[in-house]
Amino acid sequence: MAGAAAVAPRVAVAQTPMPRVGFLIAGDPEPAWSLFKKAMAGLGYVEGRTVAYEYRLADADGSQLDRLAAELVRLKVDVIVPILSPAIVATRKATSTIPIVFFGAAPDIGGVDNVARPEGNLTGVFSPSSTLAGKGLQLFREIRPITTFGAILNAQDPFHVPLLRDIQAVATAEKIDLIPALVKSRDALAGTFEWMADKNVSGVIAQPSLGLAVCAEIALKLRLPAISFRREFADAGGLYSYGANPAEIQRLVAATVDKILKGARPASLPVQQASRMELVVNQKTAKALGLMLPSMFLAQADEVIE
């Protein structure tokens, strides 16, 4: 009997299924993917031993995201983590039962009506990105005078609507002529940036779901000052970014996933807002563009990439 009692716990552990987390990202995979796994590891999850990940990457093409979201549902993962609005929309269409923990603009696009008491199977983390984009435009005035400014937006991402609204409000208040351009696919990105350069805009702001690395690369080749509200943009060669700290975002996402894996319902977990904002400036890019960044502007930066 004693031997049977000793064996029983080991059998129970062996039969306990390993939780599986689906991760669906629209746009650049890093640093979100690595930061999320690091945050999960900090909570005690060991990949392959105590948690399994089903990772899916897509650009913002809607049909591709729909297929990948449906694939995660068929795999019957325990929770799905969609990153950015196109992935959130695709995941919500794919399931109304599997818990969803998002990072993106779900409240801005109508995906969440009550952040304190989320509905159904959806909760997560968001940052006031459209407001931060407007602040980023205001910061540009500290570098050089602005007459016209471009906004390159993702037509496939529903977040482009509130984003354009808030940038336009700031541009109007600052008496800046804003020139928006809606991009339907990444194939059109280079031509759109060239069109902006021909318009002699003072600079452009790029929507993250278009792909921040490719946007930064194209802008630099055209010697066009470009900004965004994800720090990955500055890391990839954009002039600067002003937005939420990505490590904090993924810590909040991982903490919510942990609670759900331990039995919490999404509707019992309020949607959280990232609170730590940072200005990251790429001084190397500024020099390549022939811009002398004022010392007062640099003094505001949380990080300067030399």
Sequence and secondary structure as in RCSB ss.txt:
>XXXX:A:sequence
MAGAAAVAPRVAVAQTPMPRVGFLIAGDPEPAWSLFKKAMAGLGYVEGRTVAYEYRLADADGSQLDRLAAELVRL
KVDVIVPILSPAIVATRKATSTIPIVFFGAAPDIGGVDNVARPEGNLTGVFSPSSTLAGKGLQLFREIRPITTFG
AILNAQDPFHVPLLRDIQAVATAEKIDLIPALVKSRDALAGTFEWMADKNVSGVIAQPSLGLAVCAEIALKLRLP
AISFRREFADAGGLYSYGANPAEIQRLVAATVDKILKGARPASLPVQQASRMELVVNQKTAKALGLMLPSMFLAQ
ADEVIE
>XXXX:A:secstr
 HHHHHHHHHHHHHHS   EEEEEEES  TTHHHHHHHHHHHTT  BTTTBEEEEEEE S HHHHHHHHHHHHHT
T SEEEEESHHHHHHHHHH SSS EEEES TTTTTS S SSS  TTEEEEE  HHHHHHHHHHHHTTTS  SEEE
EEEETT TTHHHHHHHHHHHHHHTT EEEEEEESSGGGHHHHHHHHHHTT S EEE GGG HHHHHHHHHHTT  
EEESSHHHHHTT SEEEEE HHHHHHHHHHHHHHHHTT  GGGS  EE   EEEEEEHHHHHHTT    HHHHHT
 SEEE 
